[in-house]
Amino acid sequence: MGPTLTTQRNGRSYNLPQYFRTAGCPVVVQTKATTQAASLPQVIAHSASRGLGRDDAVRTLAADPAEIFKLSNVGQIRTGFDADLTVFDGPPFYPSSRVIGVMIDGQWAYLDDRYDSNASNQVSQ
């Protein structure tokens, strides 16, 4: 979706990601759209602040791109799908949320020490 995330028609403002998700269409967004957002979470935050629901916002970051680009085994947390995940300490589209873990192929590539029970056990021993 882009470069425009919102549009005006007949004096009414439309949040395009929300409009298309409500119509049942998958949505893919890009950075540097007219919002000048530098990251995907910022683009989603822009649409979420204008009415895009939380579930639709998360779907726009994962399942919809996988569907549009016909990528199998990615985009959802399901048995048999690739275990590539990014874990945040809050909703991924909130500016205050921080990455606390990254899993690639089912293995933690990064895990914030505050959430790593093995790191805690090693420090306390």
N, CA, C and O atoms as CSV, one atom per row, in Angstrom:
chain,resi,resn,atom,element,x,y,z
A,1,MET,N,N,0.860,-1.151,0.000
A,1,MET,CA,C,0.000,0.000,0.000
A,1,MET,C,C,0.909,1.216,0.000
A,1,MET,O,O,1.845,1.282,0.796
A,2,GLY,N,N,0.670,2.118,-0.820
A,2,GLY,CA,C,1.440,3.345,-0.859
A,2,GLY,C,C,1.574,3.794,-2.294
A,2,GLY,O,O,1.269,3.010,-3.193
A,3,PRO,N,N,1.993,4.955,-2.551
A,3,PRO,CA,C,2.581,5.853,-1.561
A,3,PRO,C,C,1.570,6.561,-0.673
A,3,PRO,O,O,1.976,7.248,0.265
A,4,THR,N,N,0.260,6.425,-0.929
A,4,THR,CA,C,-0.740,7.134,-0.134
A,4,THR,C,C,-1.471,6.164,0.783
A,4,THR,O,O,-1.965,5.131,0.332
A,5,LEU,N,N,-1.541,6.496,2.078
A,5,LEU,CA,C,-2.263,5.657,3.030
A,5,LEU,C,C,-3.675,6.160,3.291
A,5,LEU,O,O,-4.535,5.398,3.734
A,6,THR,N,N,-3.915,7.427,3.020
A,6,THR,CA,C,-5.243,8.007,3.205
A,6,THR,C,C,-5.618,8.790,1.948
A,6,THR,O,O,-4.753,9.254,1.206
A,7,THR,N,N,-6.899,8.924,1.729
A,7,THR,CA,C,-7.372,9.706,0.592
A,7,THR,C,C,-8.673,10.397,0.971
A,7,THR,O,O,-9.353,9.997,1.916
A,8,GLN,N,N,-9.000,11.419,0.235
A,8,GLN,CA,C,-10.245,12.172,0.426
A,8,GLN,C,C,-11.133,11.953,-0.794
A,8,GLN,O,O,-10.671,12.087,-1.927
A,9,ARG,N,N,-12.383,11.623,-0.575
A,9,ARG,CA,C,-13.367,11.498,-1.654
A,9,ARG,C,C,-14.686,12.064,-1.153
A,9,ARG,O,O,-15.168,11.688,-0.084
A,10,ASN,N,N,-15.256,12.953,-1.919
A,10,ASN,CA,C,-16.557,13.551,-1.581
A,10,ASN,C,C,-16.588,14.083,-0.156
A,10,ASN,O,O,-17.572,13.918,0.564
A,11,GLY,N,N,-15.487,14.727,0.238
A,11,GLY,CA,C,-15.413,15.326,1.562
A,11,GLY,C,C,-15.215,14.339,2.695
A,11,GLY,O,O,-15.295,14.714,3.865
A,12,ARG,N,N,-14.961,13.093,2.367
A,12,ARG,CA,C,-14.770,12.054,3.386
A,12,ARG,C,C,-13.351,11.512,3.299
A,12,ARG,O,O,-12.820,11.313,2.206
A,13,SER,N,N,-12.736,11.273,4.464
A,13,SER,CA,C,-11.383,10.746,4.529
A,13,SER,C,C,-11.429,9.225,4.632
A,13,SER,O,O,-12.233,8.674,5.384
A,14,TYR,N,N,-10.561,8.542,3.870
A,14,TYR,CA,C,-10.486,7.086,3.896
A,14,TYR,C,C,-9.081,6.646,4.302
A,14,TYR,O,O,-8.085,7.117,3.751
A,15,ASN,N,N,-9.018,5.741,5.268
A,15,ASN,CA,C,-7.783,5.076,5.668
A,15,ASN,C,C,-7.698,3.843,4.765
A,15,ASN,O,O,-8.396,2.857,5.000
A,16,LEU,N,N,-6.851,3.891,3.737
A,16,LEU,CA,C,-6.849,2.847,2.716
A,16,LEU,C,C,-6.541,1.444,3.243
A,16,LEU,O,O,-7.229,0.501,2.851
A,17,PRO,N,N,-5.535,1.259,4.118
A,17,PRO,CA,C,-5.349,-0.096,4.655
A,17,PRO,C,C,-6.595,-0.622,5.367
A,17,PRO,O,O,-6.957,-1.787,5.202
A,18,GLN,N,N,-7.248,0.227,6.154
A,18,GLN,CA,C,-8.466,-0.189,6.848
A,18,GLN,C,C,-9.585,-0.485,5.837
A,18,GLN,O,O,-10.299,-1.477,5.979
A,19,TYR,N,N,-9.732,0.350,4.846
A,19,TYR,CA,C,-10.771,0.184,3.834
A,19,TYR,C,C,-10.629,-1.170,3.122
A,19,TYR,O,O,-11.603,-1.911,2.982
A,20,PHE,N,N,-9.404,-1.483,2.674
A,20,PHE,CA,C,-9.207,-2.734,1.950
A,20,PHE,C,C,-9.291,-3.954,2.860
A,20,PHE,O,O,-9.817,-4.986,2.442
A,21,ARG,N,N,-8.781,-3.868,4.111
A,21,ARG,CA,C,-8.899,-5.004,5.038
A,21,ARG,C,C,-10.367,-5.265,5.352
A,21,ARG,O,O,-10.783,-6.423,5.407
A,22,THR,N,N,-11.167,-4.209,5.561
A,22,THR,CA,C,-12.597,-4.373,5.827
A,22,THR,C,C,-13.297,-5.047,4.652
A,22,THR,O,O,-14.254,-5.798,4.840
A,23,ALA,N,N,-12.816,-4.774,3.440
A,23,ALA,CA,C,-13.380,-5.396,2.236
A,23,ALA,C,C,-12.874,-6.825,2.036
A,23,ALA,O,O,-13.282,-7.501,1.091
A,24,GLY,N,N,-11.978,-7.290,2.931
A,24,GLY,CA,C,-11.466,-8.654,2.843
A,24,GLY,C,C,-10.244,-8.811,1.961
A,24,GLY,O,O,-9.843,-9.932,1.648
A,25,CYS,N,N,-9.651,-7.706,1.559
A,25,CYS,CA,C,-8.466,-7.764,0.700
A,25,CYS,C,C,-7.194,-7.801,1.537
A,25,CYS,O,O,-7.100,-7.095,2.541
A,26,PRO,N,N,-6.214,-8.611,1.145
A,26,PRO,CA,C,-4.921,-8.565,1.828
A,26,PRO,C,C,-4.242,-7.232,1.529
A,26,PRO,O,O,-4.437,-6.649,0.462
A,27,VAL,N,N,-3.441,-6.756,2.483
A,27,VAL,CA,C,-2.801,-5.448,2.356
A,27,VAL,C,C,-1.313,-5.581,2.638
A,27,VAL,O,O,-0.909,-6.232,3.601
A,28,VAL,N,N,-0.508,-4.965,1.795
A,28,VAL,CA,C,0.932,-4.849,2.018
A,28,VAL,C,C,1.252,-3.371,2.042
A,28,VAL,O,O,0.766,-2.618,1.197
A,29,VAL,N,N,2.064,-2.943,2.999
A,29,VAL,CA,C,2.429,-1.535,3.101
A,29,VAL,C,C,3.917,-1.370,2.843
A,29,VAL,O,O,4.682,-2.334,2.885
A,30,GLN,N,N,4.310,-0.144,2.579
A,30,GLN,CA,C,5.714,0.168,2.357
A,30,GLN,C,C,6.106,1.340,3.237
A,30,GLN,O,O,5.250,2.087,3.712
A,31,THR,N,N,7.388,1.495,3.450
A,31,THR,CA,C,7.867,2.652,4.191
A,31,THR,C,C,8.013,3.828,3.237
A,31,THR,O,O,7.968,3.676,2.017
A,32,LYS,N,N,8.187,4.992,3.823
A,32,LYS,CA,C,8.362,6.244,3.081
A,32,LYS,C,C,7.165,6.583,2.207
A,32,LYS,O,O,7.313,7.235,1.173
A,33,ALA,N,N,5.965,6.138,2.624
A,33,ALA,CA,C,4.754,6.559,1.935
A,33,ALA,C,C,4.545,8.043,2.271
A,33,ALA,O,O,5.453,8.682,2.802
A,34,THR,N,N,3.400,8.584,1.980
A,34,THR,CA,C,3.186,10.014,2.206
A,34,THR,C,C,3.276,10.401,3.674
A,34,THR,O,O,3.354,11.586,3.997
A,35,THR,N,N,3.265,9.417,4.567
A,35,THR,CA,C,3.431,9.703,5.991
A,35,THR,C,C,4.888,9.979,6.329
A,35,THR,O,O,5.189,10.458,7.423
A,36,GLN,N,N,5.804,9.681,5.396
A,36,GLN,CA,C,7.247,9.788,5.607
A,36,GLN,C,C,7.723,8.870,6.729
A,36,GLN,O,O,8.754,9.139,7.347
A,37,ALA,N,N,6.997,7.802,6.998
A,37,ALA,CA,C,7.388,6.840,8.026
A,37,ALA,C,C,8.606,6.059,7.537
A,37,ALA,O,O,8.652,5.618,6.389
A,38,ALA,N,N,9.573,5.896,8.407
A,38,ALA,CA,C,10.826,5.235,8.035
A,38,ALA,C,C,10.802,3.733,8.286
A,38,ALA,O,O,11.689,3.023,7.812
A,39,SER,N,N,9.801,3.225,9.026
A,39,SER,CA,C,9.762,1.802,9.328
A,39,SER,C,C,8.336,1.279,9.185
A,39,SER,O,O,7.371,2.036,9.284
A,40,LEU,N,N,8.221,-0.015,8.953
A,40,LEU,CA,C,6.893,-0.608,8.822
A,40,LEU,C,C,6.039,-0.409,10.073
A,40,LEU,O,O,4.858,-0.085,9.947
A,41,PRO,N,N,6.597,-0.592,11.287
A,41,PRO,CA,C,5.765,-0.316,12.459
A,41,PRO,C,C,5.227,1.117,12.486
A,41,PRO,O,O,4.111,1.342,12.953
A,42,GLN,N,N,5.993,2.079,12.000
A,42,GLN,CA,C,5.502,3.458,11.950
A,42,GLN,C,C,4.361,3.599,10.950
A,42,GLN,O,O,3.392,4.311,11.213
A,43,VAL,N,N,4.467,2.932,9.814
A,43,VAL,CA,C,3.396,2.984,8.814
A,43,VAL,C,C,2.130,2.376,9.396
A,43,VAL,O,O,1.045,2.938,9.245
A,44,ILE,N,N,2.261,1.223,10.065
A,44,ILE,CA,C,1.103,0.569,10.674
A,44,ILE,C,C,0.538,1.431,11.797
A,44,ILE,O,O,-0.681,1.529,11.946
A,45,ALA,N,N,1.399,2.052,12.583
A,45,ALA,CA,C,0.927,2.942,13.656
A,45,ALA,C,C,0.106,4.084,13.074
A,45,ALA,O,O,-0.907,4.483,13.646
A,46,HIS,N,N,0.546,4.604,11.940
A,46,HIS,CA,C,-0.193,5.684,11.273
A,46,HIS,C,C,-1.612,5.217,10.931
A,46,HIS,O,O,-2.582,5.919,11.218
A,47,SER,N,N,-1.733,4.038,10.322
A,47,SER,CA,C,-3.054,3.527,9.961
A,47,SER,C,C,-3.856,3.120,11.194
A,47,SER,O,O,-5.069,3.327,11.240
A,48,ALA,N,N,-3.187,2.542,12.193
A,48,ALA,CA,C,-3.885,2.138,13.417
A,48,ALA,C,C,-4.441,3.360,14.151
A,48,ALA,O,O,-5.527,3.300,14.727
A,49,SER,N,N,-3.700,4.457,14.128
A,49,SER,CA,C,-4.185,5.670,14.799
A,49,SER,C,C,-5.388,6.263,14.081
A,49,SER,O,O,-6.079,7.124,14.626
A,50,ARG,N,N,-5.637,5.806,12.869
A,50,ARG,CA,C,-6.777,6.281,12.092
A,50,ARG,C,C,-7.840,5.199,11.911
A,50,ARG,O,O,-8.699,5.305,11.036
A,51,GLY,N,N,-7.776,4.152,12.750
A,51,GLY,CA,C,-8.869,3.195,12.789
A,51,GLY,C,C,-8.590,1.774,12.366
A,51,GLY,O,O,-9.463,0.921,12.525
A,52,LEU,N,N,-7.403,1.469,11.828
A,52,LEU,CA,C,-7.090,0.087,11.470
A,52,LEU,C,C,-7.019,-0.737,12.753
A,52,LEU,O,O,-6.279,-0.383,13.670
A,53,GLY,N,N,-7.775,-1.824,12.829
A,53,GLY,CA,C,-7.807,-2.656,14.026
A,53,GLY,C,C,-6.479,-3.353,14.300
A,53,GLY,O,O,-5.679,-3.565,13.388
A,54,ARG,N,N,-6.252,-3.707,15.566
A,54,ARG,CA,C,-4.994,-4.339,15.977
A,54,ARG,C,C,-4.737,-5.640,15.224
A,54,ARG,O,O,-3.627,-5.850,14.734
A,55,ASP,N,N,-5.730,-6.513,15.119
A,55,ASP,CA,C,-5.536,-7.786,14.416
A,55,ASP,C,C,-5.214,-7.554,12.941
A,55,ASP,O,O,-4.348,-8.222,12.376
A,56,ASP,N,N,-5.916,-6.601,12.320
A,56,ASP,CA,C,-5.637,-6.285,10.922
A,56,ASP,C,C,-4.257,-5.666,10.765
A,56,ASP,O,O,-3.575,-5.919,9.772
A,57,ALA,N,N,-3.840,-4.857,11.732
A,57,ALA,CA,C,-2.511,-4.242,11.676
A,57,ALA,C,C,-1.423,-5.317,11.717
A,57,ALA,O,O,-0.471,-5.265,10.939
A,58,VAL,N,N,-1.561,-6.274,12.609
A,58,VAL,CA,C,-0.569,-7.352,12.706
A,58,VAL,C,C,-0.609,-8.208,11.437
A,58,VAL,O,O,0.439,-8.598,10.924
A,59,ARG,N,N,-1.785,-8.496,10.939
A,59,ARG,CA,C,-1.913,-9.292,9.712
A,59,ARG,C,C,-1.227,-8.595,8.525
A,59,ARG,O,O,-0.648,-9.253,7.661
A,60,THR,N,N,-1.299,-7.273,8.497
A,60,THR,CA,C,-0.679,-6.482,7.429
A,60,THR,C,C,0.847,-6.611,7.447
A,60,THR,O,O,1.497,-6.412,6.421
A,61,LEU,N,N,1.416,-6.942,8.604
A,61,LEU,CA,C,2.866,-7.110,8.712
A,61,LEU,C,C,3.343,-8.519,8.378
A,61,LEU,O,O,4.530,-8.714,8.120
A,62,ALA,N,N,2.448,-9.505,8.377
A,62,ALA,CA,C,2.921,-10.889,8.232
A,62,ALA,C,C,2.095,-11.712,7.248
A,62,ALA,O,O,2.586,-12.065,6.176
A,63,ALA,N,N,0.864,-12.018,7.595
A,63,ALA,CA,C,0.063,-12.953,6.797
A,63,ALA,C,C,-0.294,-12.394,5.422
A,63,ALA,O,O,-0.239,-13.120,4.430
A,64,ASP,N,N,-0.661,-11.111,5.349
A,64,ASP,CA,C,-1.041,-10.542,4.058
A,64,ASP,C,C,0.110,-10.526,3.058
A,64,ASP,O,O,-0.087,-10.939,1.915
A,65,PRO,N,N,1.314,-10.062,3.440
A,65,PRO,CA,C,2.415,-10.122,2.469
A,65,PRO,C,C,2.713,-11.554,2.008
A,65,PRO,O,O,2.995,-11.778,0.830
A,66,ALA,N,N,2.651,-12.519,2.925
A,66,ALA,CA,C,2.900,-13.915,2.552
A,66,ALA,C,C,1.861,-14.390,1.540
A,66,ALA,O,O,2.189,-15.093,0.584
A,67,GLU,N,N,0.614,-14.002,1.756
A,67,GLU,CA,C,-0.457,-14.395,0.833
A,67,GLU,C,C,-0.277,-13.735,-0.537
A,67,GLU,O,O,-0.377,-14.404,-1.566
A,68,ILE,N,N,-0.017,-12.449,-0.554
A,68,ILE,CA,C,0.119,-11.723,-1.819
A,68,ILE,C,C,1.298,-12.239,-2.636
A,68,ILE,O,O,1.199,-12.391,-3.854
A,69,PHE,N,N,2.416,-12.508,-1.958
A,69,PHE,CA,C,3.611,-12.969,-2.664
A,69,PHE,C,C,3.677,-14.493,-2.796
A,69,PHE,O,O,4.684,-15.051,-3.234
A,70,LYS,N,N,2.570,-15.159,-2.402
A,70,LYS,CA,C,2.453,-16.613,-2.534
A,70,LYS,C,C,3.611,-17.362,-1.872
A,70,LYS,O,O,4.188,-18.285,-2.446
A,71,LEU,N,N,3.933,-16.937,-0.646
A,71,LEU,CA,C,4.981,-17.579,0.137
A,71,LEU,C,C,4.325,-18.613,1.052
A,71,LEU,O,O,3.463,-18.279,1.865
A,72,SER,N,N,4.734,-19.847,0.912
A,72,SER,CA,C,4.140,-20.888,1.756
A,72,SER,C,C,4.967,-21.040,3.028
A,72,SER,O,O,6.170,-20.778,3.036
A,73,ASN,N,N,4.321,-21.457,4.077
A,73,ASN,CA,C,4.956,-21.750,5.365
A,73,ASN,C,C,5.520,-20.531,6.079
A,73,ASN,O,O,6.395,-20.684,6.931
A,74,VAL,N,N,5.056,-19.340,5.767
A,74,VAL,CA,C,5.443,-18.135,6.506
A,74,VAL,C,C,4.218,-17.246,6.684
A,74,VAL,O,O,3.201,-17.426,6.014
A,75,GLY,N,N,4.328,-16.297,7.583
A,75,GLY,CA,C,3.259,-15.313,7.763
A,75,GLY,C,C,2.302,-15.610,8.892
A,75,GLY,O,O,1.489,-14.758,9.251
A,76,GLN,N,N,2.379,-16.802,9.460
A,76,GLN,CA,C,1.492,-17.181,10.556
A,76,GLN,C,C,2.257,-18.036,11.558
A,76,GLN,O,O,3.277,-18.640,11.224
A,77,ILE,N,N,1.762,-18.080,12.775
A,77,ILE,CA,C,2.314,-18.982,13.782
A,77,ILE,C,C,1.435,-20.229,13.756
A,77,ILE,O,O,0.359,-20.268,14.352
A,78,ARG,N,N,1.926,-21.249,13.045
A,78,ARG,CA,C,1.171,-22.485,12.862
A,78,ARG,C,C,2.130,-23.659,12.778
A,78,ARG,O,O,3.289,-23.504,12.395
A,79,THR,N,N,1.632,-24.834,13.140
A,79,THR,CA,C,2.407,-26.059,12.993
A,79,THR,C,C,2.792,-26.232,11.528
A,79,THR,O,O,1.954,-26.099,10.636
A,80,GLY,N,N,4.059,-26.529,11.291
A,80,GLY,CA,C,4.549,-26.742,9.940
A,80,GLY,C,C,5.043,-25.480,9.248
A,80,GLY,O,O,5.652,-25.563,8.181
A,81,PHE,N,N,4.796,-24.322,9.829
A,81,PHE,CA,C,5.280,-23.066,9.253
A,81,PHE,C,C,6.675,-22.775,9.790
A,81,PHE,O,O,7.036,-23.238,10.872
A,82,ASP,N,N,7.463,-22.006,9.032
A,82,ASP,CA,C,8.793,-21.617,9.495
A,82,ASP,C,C,8.687,-20.874,10.819
A,82,ASP,O,O,7.801,-20.037,10.998
A,83,ALA,N,N,9.586,-21.178,11.738
A,83,ALA,CA,C,9.584,-20.530,13.048
A,83,ALA,C,C,10.534,-19.336,13.034
A,83,ALA,O,O,11.558,-19.332,13.717
A,84,ASP,N,N,10.178,-18.327,12.247
A,84,ASP,CA,C,10.907,-17.061,12.213
A,84,ASP,C,C,9.987,-16.019,12.841
A,84,ASP,O,O,8.955,-15.665,12.272
A,85,LEU,N,N,10.369,-15.535,14.010
A,85,LEU,CA,C,9.504,-14.636,14.774
A,85,LEU,C,C,10.284,-13.448,15.308
A,85,LEU,O,O,11.476,-13.550,15.599
A,86,THR,N,N,9.606,-12.336,15.431
A,86,THR,CA,C,10.136,-11.200,16.170
A,86,THR,C,C,9.173,-10.967,17.326
A,86,THR,O,O,7.966,-10.854,17.112
A,87,VAL,N,N,9.688,-10.893,18.540
A,87,VAL,CA,C,8.868,-10.728,19.738
A,87,VAL,C,C,9.093,-9.328,20.292
A,87,VAL,O,O,10.230,-8.899,20.490
A,88,PHE,N,N,7.997,-8.627,20.537
A,88,PHE,CA,C,8.035,-7.265,21.069
A,88,PHE,C,C,7.507,-7.258,22.498
A,88,PHE,O,O,6.806,-8.183,22.907
A,89,ASP,N,N,7.838,-6.226,23.252
A,89,ASP,CA,C,7.316,-6.106,24.615
A,89,ASP,C,C,5.962,-5.390,24.635
A,89,ASP,O,O,5.459,-5.058,25.709
A,90,GLY,N,N,5.384,-5.156,23.496
A,90,GLY,CA,C,4.069,-4.539,23.330
A,90,GLY,C,C,3.638,-4.723,21.889
A,90,GLY,O,O,4.321,-5.405,21.125
A,91,PRO,N,N,2.513,-4.128,21.499
A,91,PRO,CA,C,2.092,-4.247,20.098
A,91,PRO,C,C,3.193,-3.739,19.162
A,91,PRO,O,O,3.783,-2.691,19.426
A,92,PRO,N,N,3.477,-4.456,18.081
A,92,PRO,CA,C,4.606,-4.089,17.217
A,92,PRO,C,C,4.459,-2.735,16.553
A,92,PRO,O,O,5.449,-2.181,16.076
A,93,PHE,N,N,3.264,-2.188,16.507
A,93,PHE,CA,C,3.055,-0.897,15.857
A,93,PHE,C,C,2.996,0.263,16.842
A,93,PHE,O,O,2.711,1.392,16.442
A,94,TYR,N,N,3.262,0.007,18.130
A,94,TYR,CA,C,3.339,1.095,19.103
A,94,TYR,C,C,4.763,1.625,19.129
A,94,TYR,O,O,5.704,0.837,19.222
A,95,PRO,N,N,4.948,2.933,19.051
A,95,PRO,CA,C,6.307,3.487,19.056
A,95,PRO,C,C,7.123,3.098,20.289
A,95,PRO,O,O,8.351,3.032,20.216
A,96,SER,N,N,6.465,2.841,21.411
A,96,SER,CA,C,7.185,2.508,22.641
A,96,SER,C,C,7.593,1.030,22.711
A,96,SER,O,O,8.376,0.654,23.584
A,97,SER,N,N,7.081,0.193,21.813
A,97,SER,CA,C,7.414,-1.238,21.840
A,97,SER,C,C,8.842,-1.467,21.372
A,97,SER,O,O,9.328,-0.824,20.441
A,98,ARG,N,N,9.497,-2.399,22.043
A,98,ARG,CA,C,10.887,-2.729,21.725
A,98,ARG,C,C,11.005,-4.215,21.414
A,98,ARG,O,O,10.263,-5.036,21.953
A,99,VAL,N,N,11.941,-4.549,20.543
A,99,VAL,CA,C,12.203,-5.955,20.221
A,99,VAL,C,C,12.887,-6.595,21.422
A,99,VAL,O,O,13.897,-6.095,21.919
A,100,ILE,N,N,12.318,-7.716,21.883
A,100,ILE,CA,C,12.936,-8.427,23.002
A,100,ILE,C,C,13.448,-9.805,22.582
A,100,ILE,O,O,14.169,-10.461,23.333
A,101,GLY,N,N,13.071,-10.239,21.376
A,101,GLY,CA,C,13.565,-11.520,20.902
A,101,GLY,C,C,13.373,-11.691,19.414
A,101,GLY,O,O,12.422,-11.175,18.827
A,102,VAL,N,N,14.301,-12.429,18.809
A,102,VAL,CA,C,14.211,-12.778,17.392
A,102,VAL,C,C,14.524,-14.268,17.266
A,102,VAL,O,O,15.575,-14.730,17.709
A,103,MET,N,N,13.609,-15.006,16.664
A,103,MET,CA,C,13.788,-16.438,16.452
A,103,MET,C,C,13.921,-16.690,14.957
A,103,MET,O,O,13.108,-16.214,14.165
A,104,ILE,N,N,14.946,-17.437,14.578
A,104,ILE,CA,C,15.166,-17.817,13.182
A,104,ILE,C,C,15.283,-19.332,13.131
A,104,ILE,O,O,16.093,-19.928,13.840
A,105,ASP,N,N,14.471,-19.944,12.287
A,105,ASP,CA,C,14.446,-21.409,12.156
A,105,ASP,C,C,14.268,-22.105,13.505
A,105,ASP,O,O,14.868,-23.150,13.755
A,106,GLY,N,N,13.449,-21.526,14.363
A,106,GLY,CA,C,13.153,-22.141,15.649
A,106,GLY,C,C,14.211,-21.955,16.726
A,106,GLY,O,O,14.073,-22.496,17.823
A,107,GLN,N,N,15.255,-21.205,16.436
A,107,GLN,CA,C,16.333,-20.961,17.403
A,107,GLN,C,C,16.402,-19.471,17.708
A,107,GLN,O,O,16.261,-18.638,16.813
A,108,TRP,N,N,16.620,-19.143,18.976
A,108,TRP,CA,C,16.728,-17.736,19.345
A,108,TRP,C,C,18.029,-17.154,18.797
A,108,TRP,O,O,19.118,-17.584,19.176
A,109,ALA,N,N,17.909,-16.184,17.912
A,109,ALA,CA,C,19.073,-15.468,17.378
A,109,ALA,C,C,19.387,-14.283,18.279
A,109,ALA,O,O,20.535,-13.848,18.367
A,110,TYR,N,N,18.363,-13.764,18.948
A,110,TYR,CA,C,18.526,-12.661,19.898
A,110,TYR,C,C,17.446,-12.801,20.951
A,110,TYR,O,O,16.284,-13.038,20.624
A,111,LEU,N,N,17.817,-12.656,22.201
A,111,LEU,CA,C,16.858,-12.657,23.297
A,111,LEU,C,C,17.386,-11.708,24.359
A,111,LEU,O,O,18.461,-11.919,24.919
A,112,ASP,N,N,16.622,-10.669,24.626
A,112,ASP,CA,C,16.989,-9.684,25.633
A,112,ASP,C,C,17.264,-10.402,26.953
A,112,ASP,O,O,16.464,-11.235,27.380
A,113,ASP,N,N,18.380,-10.090,27.597
A,113,ASP,CA,C,18.788,-10.760,28.848
A,113,ASP,C,C,17.698,-10.718,29.912
A,113,ASP,O,O,17.619,-11.625,30.741
A,114,ARG,N,N,16.866,-9.699,29.908
A,114,ARG,CA,C,15.800,-9.603,30.917
A,114,ARG,C,C,14.763,-10.701,30.751
A,114,ARG,O,O,14.015,-10.987,31.686
A,115,TYR,N,N,14.703,-11.325,29.575
A,115,TYR,CA,C,13.702,-12.351,29.305
A,115,TYR,C,C,14.313,-13.729,29.092
A,115,TYR,O,O,13.589,-14.699,28.867
A,116,ASP,N,N,15.619,-13.826,29.158
A,116,ASP,CA,C,16.326,-15.083,28.922
A,116,ASP,C,C,16.546,-15.773,30.261
A,116,ASP,O,O,17.412,-15.368,31.036
A,117,SER,N,N,15.755,-16.828,30.538
A,117,SER,CA,C,15.858,-17.526,31.824
A,117,SER,C,C,17.226,-18.181,31.983
A,117,SER,O,O,17.714,-18.281,33.109
A,118,ASN,N,N,17.862,-18.628,30.912
A,118,ASN,CA,C,19.188,-19.230,31.012
A,118,ASN,C,C,20.218,-18.186,31.445
A,118,ASN,O,O,21.097,-18.486,32.253
A,119,ALA,N,N,20.121,-16.972,30.920
A,119,ALA,CA,C,21.047,-15.913,31.308
A,119,ALA,C,C,20.857,-15.578,32.788
A,119,ALA,O,O,21.835,-15.343,33.499
A,120,SER,N,N,19.612,-15.555,33.256
A,120,SER,CA,C,19.341,-15.259,34.660
A,120,SER,C,C,19.939,-16.329,35.559
A,120,SER,O,O,20.536,-16.026,36.591
A,121,ASN,N,N,19.771,-17.599,35.153
A,121,ASN,CA,C,20.285,-18.709,35.945
A,121,ASN,C,C,21.819,-18.651,35.990
A,121,ASN,O,O,22.412,-18.925,37.033
A,122,GLN,N,N,22.453,-18.304,34.891
A,122,GLN,CA,C,23.899,-18.256,34.861
A,122,GLN,C,C,24.415,-17.134,35.754
A,122,GLN,O,O,25.446,-17.288,36.409
A,123,VAL,N,N,23.709,-16.009,35.785
A,123,VAL,CA,C,24.150,-14.880,36.606
A,123,VAL,C,C,23.998,-15.193,38.081
A,123,VAL,O,O,24.841,-14.797,38.886
A,124,SER,N,N,22.917,-15.911,38.459
A,124,SER,CA,C,22.635,-16.170,39.871
A,124,SER,C,C,23.477,-17.312,40.433
A,124,SER,O,O,23.540,-17.468,41.652
A,125,GLN,N,N,24.130,-18.118,39.587
A,125,GLN,CA,C,24.909,-19.245,40.081
A,125,GLN,C,C,26.295,-18.850,40.503
A,125,GLN,O,O,27.072,-19.698,40.942
